[in-house]
Structure formats: C-alpha cells, structure tokens
Amino acid sequence: MQNQNEASVRCGSSEIAVSRLSLLLWAGIAAAVCWTVADMLLVGFVQTPERYPLLSQTLAPQLGEAADFAVLMQAGSPERLLWGVLPATFSAALYLAAAFGVYRLMRPGRTAKVGFAVLFFGYALSPLGHAGFYFTGMVAKVLLNAAPDDYPALLALFRHFYRMLEVHWMASVGSIAAGWLLLLVQTLRRRTLLPRAAAWCNPLPVGTVIAVSCSLFPQSPVAAALGGATFNLAQLVFFVCAVACVRRRGMGIQPG
C-alpha cells in the first residue's frame, strides 16, 4: 500500500511538472504568433526603390546603409506600422515566461543557466528594438514629404533613431540566437527533454530554411511577409514541436 501511495505521489508530481512546462511553452506559442503578425505588419513589404527616388537616389548618400530601410517603411501606412508594434510589445512578457520553459527543457547545469540568461536578456531587449522600427519609419515618412530646408534636421533625427534601433535590435537578436544555439548543441548531445531529431525544429535551422526560401521570390508579397517574420515563425515552429514532445514524453518529466 505504501509503495502504491508513493507511486501515486510521483505520478501526480510528474503530471504537475508536465502541465507547468507545457504552460510555459504555450506562452512561447502565443508570443510567437503575436510577434509573427507584428513583423508581417511592420516590415513584410516588397522593396520598391523606383517609387521613391528621393530616398533611394537623392538622399541615399546621407542615409547610407539605412536607405533601403527608409524606402521599405514607405510601403506601410502609419496605422499599419503602429499595429505592427502593439501586438509584439504587449506580448513580450510571454516570451520571457517561455525562456524559463526553454531552461526547463535542458538538463540542469551551467549551460542551461547561461542559455536561459542570454535568451531572457534578448527577449527583454526586443520590445525597444522592435518599436524602433516604428519611430524610425515615421521619420522616414516625414522626410519624404518635407521641404528641402528641413532635410538636414530630419536626416540627423533619422540617423539617431536608426542607430538606437540597430543597437538594440542586433543585441536582442544576437542574444536570442545564442540561446537557441546552446539549446541546439544540448539537444544534439541528448542533454534535454527533447529527442535528438528535435534539433531540426530548433529556430536556427528552421529560420535558415525560411529565410533562404523567401529570398528566392524577391517580388512576392507572401514571401516578403513570411521573410519579415522569419525568426518568430521559426520560434513558433519550435514551441509547437516542443509542446508535442513534452506531452508525448509525459511522465518521464521530473518535477522541479
């Protein structure tokens, strides 16, 4: 009887562990959906530099590497750009919760802690980097219709905004990518709750496939929308696969 009671307690604890981990991974699914929609609204456009010669030719030397970005932002209305930010910024907390879910997928140890730290750090930075697209894009829109005398001030403002966007976006994406790389390595080493085959669902290889596939169709609006949301689509694929793997493994998960 005592052995049966102990087995029952262990079974109940495992069920709780599965439920908690699944909830964290579902938070990742919800966040990835919100950020995917936001990315498509914010940057999911086909480049049309010929429509904006002022930005792509006349002011291109002053805009530098940001000239393509300034042109890209013209394709979206102010309302669309705004709604390209709101779903992401208001769901960022879900990605933070999902980072802890990724930590729980890995075997306890230093690598798991570092992976969690860089993933959490990247997600924490991401709202500012994402919102920067809106502010910088709006300055580009004003620049397109401004008087020539206003160009110097607007160009200076655009460059300042773009620098802020670039720093936070690169730091965020770089940190998140580092976290997924650590998980990929641990998955291949069989040091996670996921099977080794789940490495193919990691956002890094999935994102590479999406990016390369979309680049083959540069004039396709669908490819532009999917390509603009590459990283978050890849994370959506991972979290869906992770939930399926966790539910399949079930009672093999220990509470913690």
ZADO-1210 file (C-alpha; in nm, 4 decimals, padded with zeros to 6 digits):
<atoms>
<atom x="00.0000" y="00.0000" z="00.0000" code="MET" pos="1"/>
<atom x="00.2826" y="00.2398" z="00.0891" code="GLN" pos="2"/>
<atom x="00.4562" y="00.1689" z="-00.2422" code="ASN" pos="3"/>
<atom x="00.1321" y="00.2374" z="-00.4267" code="GLN" pos="4"/>
<atom x="00.0915" y="00.5673" z="-00.2438" code="ASN" pos="5"/>
<atom x="00.4493" y="00.6708" z="-00.3250" code="GLU" pos="6"/>
<atom x="00.3966" y="00.5815" z="-00.6925" code="ALA" pos="7"/>
<atom x="00.0750" y="00.7813" z="-00.6920" code="SER" pos="8"/>
<atom x="00.2533" y="01.0844" z="-00.5466" code="VAL" pos="9"/>
<atom x="00.5322" y="01.0595" z="-00.8039" code="ARG" pos="10"/>
<atom x="00.2770" y="01.0266" z="-01.0825" code="CYS" pos="11"/>
<atom x="00.0888" y="01.3308" z="-00.9591" code="GLY" pos="12"/>
<atom x="00.4098" y="01.5324" z="-00.9290" code="SER" pos="13"/>
<atom x="00.5111" y="01.4388" z="-01.2825" code="SER" pos="14"/>
<atom x="00.1721" y="01.5437" z="-01.4140" code="GLU" pos="15"/>
<atom x="00.2128" y="01.8816" z="-01.2450" code="ILE" pos="16"/>
<atom x="00.5619" y="01.9174" z="-01.3920" code="ALA" pos="17"/>
<atom x="00.4309" y="01.8389" z="-01.7406" code="VAL" pos="18"/>
<atom x="00.1469" y="02.0883" z="-01.7013" code="SER" pos="19"/>
<atom x="00.3769" y="02.3652" z="-01.5785" code="ARG" pos="20"/>
<atom x="00.6296" y="02.3125" z="-01.8539" code="LEU" pos="21"/>
<atom x="00.3585" y="02.2917" z="-02.1178" code="SER" pos="22"/>
<atom x="00.2085" y="02.6168" z="-01.9927" code="LEU" pos="23"/>
<atom x="00.5439" y="02.7933" z="-02.0291" code="LEU" pos="24"/>
<atom x="00.5865" y="02.6554" z="-02.3808" code="LEU" pos="25"/>
<atom x="00.2314" y="02.7584" z="-02.4720" code="TRP" pos="26"/>
<atom x="00.3286" y="03.1094" z="-02.3636" code="ALA" pos="27"/>
<atom x="00.6028" y="03.0866" z="-02.6256" code="GLY" pos="28"/>
<atom x="00.3489" y="02.9812" z="-02.8892" code="ILE" pos="29"/>
<atom x="00.1236" y="03.2751" z="-02.8045" code="ALA" pos="30"/>
<atom x="00.4153" y="03.5194" z="-02.8086" code="ALA" pos="31"/>
<atom x="00.5476" y="03.3837" z="-03.1381" code="ALA" pos="32"/>
<atom x="00.2046" y="03.4232" z="-03.3004" code="VAL" pos="33"/>
<atom x="00.1769" y="03.7839" z="-03.1800" code="CYS" pos="34"/>
<atom x="00.5302" y="03.8710" z="-03.2908" code="TRP" pos="35"/>
<atom x="00.4867" y="03.6978" z="-03.6277" code="THR" pos="36"/>
<atom x="00.1762" y="03.9027" z="-03.7029" code="VAL" pos="37"/>
<atom x="00.3543" y="04.2163" z="-03.5822" code="ALA" pos="38"/>
<atom x="00.6584" y="04.1502" z="-03.8029" code="ASP" pos="39"/>
<atom x="00.4410" y="04.0956" z="-04.1090" code="MET" pos="40"/>
<atom x="00.2615" y="04.4239" z="-04.0487" code="LEU" pos="41"/>
<atom x="00.5779" y="04.6169" z="-03.9697" code="LEU" pos="42"/>
<atom x="00.8306" y="04.5009" z="-04.2299" code="VAL" pos="43"/>
<atom x="00.6538" y="04.2496" z="-04.4535" code="GLY" pos="44"/>
<atom x="00.6801" y="04.4598" z="-04.7702" code="PHE" pos="45"/>
<atom x="00.8350" y="04.4201" z="-05.1136" code="VAL" pos="46"/>
<atom x="01.1113" y="04.6743" z="-05.1783" code="GLN" pos="47"/>
<atom x="01.0139" y="04.9351" z="-05.4438" code="THR" pos="48"/>
<atom x="01.3053" y="05.1834" z="-05.4582" code="PRO" pos="49"/>
<atom x="01.1995" y="05.3112" z="-05.8013" code="GLU" pos="50"/>
<atom x="00.8888" y="05.4664" z="-05.6445" code="ARG" pos="51"/>
<atom x="01.0913" y="05.6782" z="-05.4030" code="TYR" pos="52"/>
<atom x="01.3878" y="05.8297" z="-05.5925" code="PRO" pos="53"/>
<atom x="01.4283" y="06.0967" z="-05.3246" code="LEU" pos="54"/>
<atom x="01.5265" y="05.8305" z="-05.0709" code="LEU" pos="55"/>
<atom x="01.6847" y="05.5718" z="-05.2977" code="SER" pos="56"/>
<atom x="01.8898" y="05.8185" z="-05.5041" code="GLN" pos="57"/>
<atom x="01.8910" y="06.1848" z="-05.3977" code="THR" pos="58"/>
<atom x="01.9319" y="06.1344" z="-05.0225" code="LEU" pos="59"/>
<atom x="02.0919" y="05.7903" z="-05.0415" code="ALA" pos="60"/>
<atom x="02.4442" y="05.9191" z="-04.9663" code="PRO" pos="61"/>
<atom x="02.3207" y="06.0883" z="-04.6480" code="GLN" pos="62"/>
<atom x="02.1077" y="05.7892" z="-04.5469" code="LEU" pos="63"/>
<atom x="02.3893" y="05.5432" z="-04.6093" code="GLY" pos="64"/>
<atom x="02.3116" y="05.1808" z="-04.5255" code="GLU" pos="65"/>
<atom x="01.9697" y="05.2872" z="-04.3926" code="ALA" pos="66"/>
<atom x="01.8466" y="05.3997" z="-04.7366" code="ALA" pos="67"/>
<atom x="01.6808" y="05.0631" z="-04.8070" code="ASP" pos="68"/>
<atom x="01.5126" y="05.0741" z="-04.4670" code="PHE" pos="69"/>
<atom x="01.3788" y="05.4249" z="-04.5326" code="ALA" pos="70"/>
<atom x="01.2329" y="05.3056" z="-04.8637" code="VAL" pos="71"/>
<atom x="01.0838" y="04.9918" z="-04.7085" code="LEU" pos="72"/>
<atom x="00.8950" y="05.1894" z="-04.4443" code="MET" pos="73"/>
<atom x="00.7087" y="05.3884" z="-04.7105" code="GLN" pos="74"/>
<atom x="00.5023" y="05.0820" z="-04.8021" code="ALA" pos="75"/>
<atom x="00.3163" y="05.0763" z="-04.4720" code="GLY" pos="76"/>
<atom x="00.0580" y="05.3278" z="-04.3553" code="SER" pos="77"/>
<atom x="00.1100" y="05.4867" z="-04.0115" code="PRO" pos="78"/>
<atom x="-00.1777" y="05.2754" z="-03.8768" code="GLU" pos="79"/>
<atom x="-00.0250" y="04.9552" z="-04.0128" code="ARG" pos="80"/>
<atom x="00.3144" y="05.0388" z="-03.8655" code="LEU" pos="81"/>
<atom x="00.1515" y="05.1110" z="-03.5296" code="LEU" pos="82"/>
<atom x="-00.0270" y="04.7760" z="-03.5288" code="TRP" pos="83"/>
<atom x="00.3000" y="04.6188" z="-03.6310" code="GLY" pos="84"/>
<atom x="00.4351" y="04.7207" z="-03.2913" code="VAL" pos="85"/>
<atom x="00.1493" y="04.6813" z="-03.0429" code="LEU" pos="86"/>
<atom x="00.0942" y="04.3008" z="-03.0600" code="PRO" pos="87"/>
<atom x="00.4669" y="04.2481" z="-03.0054" code="ALA" pos="88"/>
<atom x="00.5321" y="04.4898" z="-02.7208" code="THR" pos="89"/>
<atom x="00.2247" y="04.3816" z="-02.5265" code="PHE" pos="90"/>
<atom x="00.3115" y="04.0125" z="-02.5558" code="SER" pos="91"/>
<atom x="00.6813" y="04.0397" z="-02.4710" code="ALA" pos="92"/>
<atom x="00.6170" y="03.9079" z="-02.1196" code="ALA" pos="93"/>
<atom x="00.5038" y="03.5789" z="-02.2746" code="LEU" pos="94"/>
<atom x="00.8443" y="03.5329" z="-02.4364" code="TYR" pos="95"/>
<atom x="01.0086" y="03.5985" z="-02.1000" code="LEU" pos="96"/>
<atom x="00.7994" y="03.3188" z="-01.9493" code="ALA" pos="97"/>
<atom x="00.8841" y="03.0944" z="-02.2440" code="ALA" pos="98"/>
<atom x="01.2544" y="03.1485" z="-02.1770" code="ALA" pos="99"/>
<atom x="01.2089" y="02.9732" z="-01.8440" code="PHE" pos="100"/>
<atom x="01.0309" y="02.6926" z="-02.0293" code="GLY" pos="101"/>
<atom x="01.3355" y="02.6510" z="-02.2534" code="VAL" pos="102"/>
<atom x="01.5514" y="02.6383" z="-01.9413" code="TYR" pos="103"/>
<atom x="01.3331" y="02.3589" z="-01.8020" code="ARG" pos="104"/>
<atom x="01.3830" y="02.1627" z="-02.1226" code="LEU" pos="105"/>
<atom x="01.7579" y="02.1441" z="-02.0635" code="MET" pos="106"/>
<atom x="01.9358" y="01.9247" z="-01.8139" code="ARG" pos="107"/>
<atom x="02.0256" y="02.1335" z="-01.5056" code="PRO" pos="108"/>
<atom x="02.3738" y="02.2783" z="-01.5212" code="GLY" pos="109"/>
<atom x="02.5833" y="02.5770" z="-01.6217" code="ARG" pos="110"/>
<atom x="02.4881" y="02.5579" z="-01.9897" code="THR" pos="111"/>
<atom x="02.1186" y="02.5641" z="-01.9039" code="ALA" pos="112"/>
<atom x="02.1675" y="02.8696" z="-01.6818" code="LYS" pos="113"/>
<atom x="02.3687" y="03.0553" z="-01.9460" code="VAL" pos="114"/>
<atom x="02.1170" y="02.9634" z="-02.2153" code="GLY" pos="115"/>
<atom x="01.8318" y="03.0938" z="-02.0026" code="PHE" pos="116"/>
<atom x="02.0203" y="03.4145" z="-01.9188" code="ALA" pos="117"/>
<atom x="02.1026" y="03.5099" z="-02.2782" code="VAL" pos="118"/>
<atom x="01.7552" y="03.4136" z="-02.4022" code="LEU" pos="119"/>
<atom x="01.5850" y="03.6148" z="-02.1276" code="PHE" pos="120"/>
<atom x="01.8177" y="03.9097" z="-02.1884" code="PHE" pos="121"/>
<atom x="01.7443" y="03.9061" z="-02.5617" code="GLY" pos="122"/>
<atom x="01.3690" y="03.8891" z="-02.5091" code="TYR" pos="123"/>
<atom x="01.3867" y="04.1724" z="-02.2551" code="ALA" pos="124"/>
<atom x="01.5607" y="04.3957" z="-02.5119" code="LEU" pos="125"/>
<atom x="01.3363" y="04.3041" z="-02.8034" code="SER" pos="126"/>
<atom x="01.0419" y="04.5453" z="-02.7436" code="PRO" pos="127"/>
<atom x="01.2646" y="04.8523" z="-02.7743" code="LEU" pos="128"/>
<atom x="01.4363" y="04.7181" z="-03.0845" code="GLY" pos="129"/>
<atom x="01.1004" y="04.6327" z="-03.2390" code="HIS" pos="130"/>
<atom x="00.9340" y="04.9640" z="-03.1528" code="ALA" pos="131"/>
<atom x="01.2341" y="05.1442" z="-03.3003" code="GLY" pos="132"/>
<atom x="01.1157" y="05.0393" z="-03.6459" code="PHE" pos="133"/>
<atom x="00.8007" y="05.2451" z="-03.5966" code="TYR" pos="134"/>
<atom x="00.9683" y="05.5653" z="-03.4787" code="PHE" pos="135"/>
<atom x="01.2429" y="05.5496" z="-03.7395" code="THR" pos="136"/>
<atom x="00.9939" y="05.4600" z="-04.0123" code="GLY" pos="137"/>
<atom x="00.7716" y="05.7541" z="-03.9243" code="MET" pos="138"/>
<atom x="01.0659" y="05.9930" z="-03.9538" code="VAL" pos="139"/>
<atom x="01.1362" y="05.8442" z="-04.2983" code="ALA" pos="140"/>
<atom x="00.7758" y="05.9146" z="-04.3977" code="LYS" pos="141"/>
<atom x="00.8020" y="06.2770" z="-04.2862" code="VAL" pos="142"/>
<atom x="01.1319" y="06.3096" z="-04.4713" code="LEU" pos="143"/>
<atom x="00.9690" y="06.2006" z="-04.7966" code="LEU" pos="144"/>
<atom x="00.7242" y="06.4936" z="-04.7875" code="ASN" pos="145"/>
<atom x="00.9412" y="06.7547" z="-04.6184" code="ALA" pos="146"/>
<atom x="01.0740" y="07.0774" z="-04.7627" code="ALA" pos="147"/>
<atom x="01.4396" y="07.0652" z="-04.8704" code="PRO" pos="148"/>
<atom x="01.5334" y="07.3127" z="-04.5969" code="ASP" pos="149"/>
<atom x="01.4157" y="07.0586" z="-04.3390" code="ASP" pos="150"/>
<atom x="01.6251" y="06.7718" z="-04.4741" code="TYR" pos="151"/>
<atom x="01.9344" y="06.8243" z="-04.2521" code="PRO" pos="152"/>
<atom x="01.7412" y="06.8185" z="-03.9234" code="ALA" pos="153"/>
<atom x="01.5234" y="06.5247" z="-04.0275" code="LEU" pos="154"/>
<atom x="01.8212" y="06.3276" z="-04.1568" code="LEU" pos="155"/>
<atom x="02.0034" y="06.3816" z="-03.8276" code="ALA" pos="156"/>
<atom x="01.6971" y="06.2662" z="-03.6336" code="LEU" pos="157"/>
<atom x="01.6569" y="05.9650" z="-03.8611" code="PHE" pos="158"/>
<atom x="02.0204" y="05.8623" z="-03.8112" code="ARG" pos="159"/>
<atom x="01.9910" y="05.8917" z="-03.4317" code="HIS" pos="160"/>
<atom x="01.6753" y="05.6803" z="-03.4263" code="PHE" pos="161"/>
<atom x="01.8248" y="05.4272" z="-03.6639" code="TYR" pos="162"/>
<atom x="02.1366" y="05.3921" z="-03.4501" code="ARG" pos="163"/>
<atom x="01.9222" y="05.3261" z="-03.1419" code="MET" pos="164"/>
<atom x="01.7152" y="05.0715" z="-03.3355" code="LEU" pos="165"/>
<atom x="02.0225" y="04.8986" z="-03.4755" code="GLU" pos="166"/>
<atom x="02.1998" y="04.8619" z="-03.1406" code="VAL" pos="167"/>
<atom x="01.9006" y="04.7170" z="-02.9579" code="HIS" pos="168"/>
<atom x="01.7804" y="04.5005" z="-03.2465" code="TRP" pos="169"/>
<atom x="02.1221" y="04.3454" z="-03.3070" code="MET" pos="170"/>
<atom x="02.1835" y="04.2894" z="-02.9358" code="ALA" pos="171"/>
<atom x="01.8419" y="04.1312" z="-02.8948" code="SER" pos="172"/>
<atom x="01.8574" y="03.9026" z="-03.1976" code="VAL" pos="173"/>
<atom x="02.2200" y="03.8101" z="-03.1288" code="GLY" pos="174"/>
<atom x="02.1460" y="03.7181" z="-02.7681" code="SER" pos="175"/>
<atom x="01.8352" y="03.5173" z="-02.8583" code="ILE" pos="176"/>
<atom x="02.0252" y="03.3353" z="-03.1330" code="ALA" pos="177"/>
<atom x="02.2999" y="03.2483" z="-02.8823" code="ALA" pos="178"/>
<atom x="02.0395" y="03.0984" z="-02.6504" code="GLY" pos="179"/>
<atom x="01.8941" y="02.8850" z="-02.9293" code="TRP" pos="180"/>
<atom x="02.2432" y="02.7771" z="-03.0329" code="LEU" pos="181"/>
<atom x="02.3111" y="02.6465" z="-02.6825" code="LEU" pos="182"/>
<atom x="01.9815" y="02.4579" z="-02.6869" code="LEU" pos="183"/>
<atom x="02.0674" y="02.3136" z="-03.0284" code="LEU" pos="184"/>
<atom x="02.4019" y="02.1873" z="-02.9010" code="VAL" pos="185"/>
<atom x="02.2432" y="02.0388" z="-02.5893" code="GLN" pos="186"/>
<atom x="01.9718" y="01.8720" z="-02.7962" code="THR" pos="187"/>
<atom x="02.2320" y="01.7069" z="-03.0187" code="LEU" pos="188"/>
<atom x="02.4178" y="01.5928" z="-02.7041" code="ARG" pos="189"/>
<atom x="02.0935" y="01.4407" z="-02.5692" code="ARG" pos="190"/>
<atom x="02.1029" y="01.6704" z="-02.2668" code="ARG" pos="191"/>
<atom x="01.7446" y="01.7968" z="-02.2999" code="THR" pos="192"/>
<atom x="01.3975" y="01.6522" z="-02.2665" code="LEU" pos="193"/>
<atom x="01.3720" y="01.6639" z="-02.6448" code="LEU" pos="194"/>
<atom x="01.4754" y="01.3821" z="-02.8797" code="PRO" pos="195"/>
<atom x="01.7826" y="01.4437" z="-03.0909" code="ARG" pos="196"/>
<atom x="01.5635" y="01.4704" z="-03.4025" code="ALA" pos="197"/>
<atom x="01.4045" y="01.7807" z="-03.2485" code="ALA" pos="198"/>
<atom x="01.7238" y="01.9672" z="-03.3390" code="ALA" pos="199"/>
<atom x="01.5642" y="02.0126" z="-03.6812" code="TRP" pos="200"/>
<atom x="01.2869" y="02.2134" z="-03.5120" code="CYS" pos="201"/>
<atom x="01.5338" y="02.4489" z="-03.3444" code="ASN" pos="202"/>
<atom x="01.4728" y="02.8102" z="-03.4603" code="PRO" pos="203"/>
<atom x="01.8219" y="02.8387" z="-03.6124" code="LEU" pos="204"/>
<atom x="01.7885" y="02.5697" z="-03.8847" code="PRO" pos="205"/>
<atom x="01.4165" y="02.6443" z="-03.9311" code="VAL" pos="206"/>
<atom x="01.4854" y="03.0154" z="-03.9673" code="GLY" pos="207"/>
<atom x="01.7609" y="02.9464" z="-04.2192" code="THR" pos="208"/>
<atom x="01.5226" y="02.7416" z="-04.4334" code="VAL" pos="209"/>
<atom x="01.2536" y="03.0116" z="-04.4186" code="ILE" pos="210"/>
<atom x="01.4971" y="03.2937" z="-04.5000" code="ALA" pos="211"/>
<atom x="01.6573" y="03.1115" z="-04.7937" code="VAL" pos="212"/>
<atom x="01.3212" y="03.0025" z="-04.9337" code="SER" pos="213"/>
<atom x="01.1754" y="03.3539" z="-04.9171" code="CYS" pos="214"/>
<atom x="01.4846" y="03.5064" z="-05.0773" code="SER" pos="215"/>
<atom x="01.4105" y="03.3056" z="-05.3918" code="LEU" pos="216"/>
<atom x="01.0976" y="03.5153" z="-05.4503" code="PHE" pos="217"/>
<atom x="01.2040" y="03.8790" z="-05.4013" code="PRO" pos="218"/>
<atom x="00.8921" y="04.0240" z="-05.5675" code="GLN" pos="219"/>
<atom x="00.6378" y="03.8063" z="-05.3893" code="SER" pos="220"/>
<atom x="00.4259" y="03.9797" z="-05.1219" code="PRO" pos="221"/>
<atom x="00.3762" y="03.6448" z="-04.9481" code="VAL" pos="222"/>
<atom x="00.7494" y="03.5779" z="-04.9405" code="ALA" pos="223"/>
<atom x="00.8105" y="03.9314" z="-04.8134" code="ALA" pos="224"/>
<atom x="00.5607" y="03.8827" z="-04.5307" code="ALA" pos="225"/>
<atom x="00.6997" y="03.5435" z="-04.4308" code="LEU" pos="226"/>
<atom x="01.0586" y="03.6600" z="-04.4687" code="GLY" pos="227"/>
<atom x="00.9948" y="03.9621" z="-04.2492" code="GLY" pos="228"/>
<atom x="00.8745" y="03.7319" z="-03.9741" code="ALA" pos="229"/>
<atom x="01.1454" y="03.4668" z="-04.0221" code="THR" pos="230"/>
<atom x="01.2792" y="03.4487" z="-03.6665" code="PHE" pos="231"/>
<atom x="00.9425" y="03.4492" z="-03.4940" code="ASN" pos="232"/>
<atom x="00.7962" y="03.1978" z="-03.7373" code="LEU" pos="233"/>
<atom x="01.0926" y="02.9741" z="-03.6610" code="ALA" pos="234"/>
<atom x="01.0308" y="03.0125" z="-03.2876" code="GLN" pos="235"/>
<atom x="00.6637" y="02.9301" z="-03.3413" code="LEU" pos="236"/>
<atom x="00.7625" y="02.6040" z="-03.5108" code="VAL" pos="237"/>
<atom x="00.9958" y="02.5190" z="-03.2237" code="PHE" pos="238"/>
<atom x="00.7472" y="02.5843" z="-02.9432" code="PHE" pos="239"/>
<atom x="00.4766" y="02.3818" z="-03.1179" code="VAL" pos="240"/>
<atom x="00.7192" y="02.0904" z="-03.1603" code="CYS" pos="241"/>
<atom x="00.8406" y="02.1251" z="-02.8007" code="ALA" pos="242"/>
<atom x="00.4863" y="02.1086" z="-02.6635" code="VAL" pos="243"/>
<atom x="00.4208" y="01.7948" z="-02.8681" code="ALA" pos="244"/>
<atom x="00.7429" y="01.6319" z="-02.7454" code="CYS" pos="245"/>
<atom x="00.6722" y="01.7182" z="-02.3820" code="VAL" pos="246"/>
<atom x="00.3199" y="01.5816" z="-02.3949" code="ARG" pos="247"/>
<atom x="00.4474" y="01.2650" z="-02.5623" code="ARG" pos="248"/>
<atom x="00.7177" y="01.2137" z="-02.3019" code="ARG" pos="249"/>
<atom x="00.4684" y="01.2815" z="-02.0265" code="GLY" pos="250"/>
<atom x="00.5504" y="01.1065" z="-01.7032" code="MET" pos="251"/>
<atom x="00.9215" y="01.0977" z="-01.7752" code="GLY" pos="252"/>
<atom x="00.9490" y="01.4577" z="-01.6635" code="ILE" pos="253"/>
<atom x="01.0553" y="01.5132" z="-01.3082" code="GLN" pos="254"/>
<atom x="00.9107" y="01.7958" z="-01.1007" code="PRO" pos="255"/>
<atom x="01.1380" y="02.0878" z="-01.0297" code="GLY" pos="256"/>
</atoms>
